[in-house]
Amino acid sequence: MSNSSSIRHFLLLALADTRQLQLLHFCLLLGISLAALLGNGLIISAVACGHHLHTPMFFFLLNLALSDLGSICTTVPKAMHNSLWDTRNISYTGCAAQLFFFVFFISAEYSLLTIMCYDHYVSICKPLHYGTLLGSRACAHMAAAAWAIAFLNALMHTANTFSLPLCHGNALGQFFCEIPQILKLSCSHSNFRELGLLAVSACLGFGCFAFIVFSYVQIFRAVLRIPSEQGRHKAFSTCLPHLAVVSLFVSTGTLVYLKPPSMSSPSLDLALSVLYSVVPSALNPLIYSLRNQELMAAVWRLMTGCFQKH
């Protein structure tokens, strides 16, 4: 029997058994992470540099890109390192830091997606009150609240999870540190505290989801009442990228945590984990850019300006 005081490192789940597959996984993760860094970096730069993009929608999109960058930088580098050097180790403090930052950025992303839904709701259903409800100070306060709530959520979960005594070894069934895998190593009944925290987080998450669904019902009802086809098309073009990002985020997370045990297998679990923790960060910039002409034009101007300087 061992306890958490004697654990100096954890063993992460190996992405592959053979050297060739390890190198293949390294290359795939490198490609996805570079795509995420490039896409989110371009969005951040375009919004920061383009004064005509200093609107609530693009301000929240910049914050979303920051959370995507943070999320992928938390999990992927260590997985790439382990694949390249054929190791599974992560230190105890490294695991705690990885869990904290992963929960922090994922929580921030969900909060920001909920706020962005509110932005779309006000712009379409209450356009006359848009300037009042979503002024620069209100937007700054909402973004700050999203990051603060995410920080407190991550801090509580990390502190509580790593305060539990661990006596079932140090091998995690995941390629990064996450709460359910560490709870499996616990031998204490006090993990009911963590389960309680998870239940509270789940209720808050469901509340955000219910708000998003309710808002979109109101949005689509308002859009269908717009008399001109051009007006309807513009409204749908604004909302569809956000709806696609929310669907990707919620569906992949639901598949990972709520799938029946009969569907579970190591390869499927690994594929779903990569799908919900890595892929959305790379796809989100593409989803937003393809449907937003203003953003695409700003990114293009930024890229051509950089090339002309060189």
Helices and strands as residue ranges (DSSP letters): G 4-6, E 9-11, H 19-49, G 51-53, H 56-85, E 89-91, H 92-125, G 127-129, H 130-133, H 136-161, H 179-183, H 191-224, H 229-258, G 261-263, H 266-277, H 279-291, H 293-309
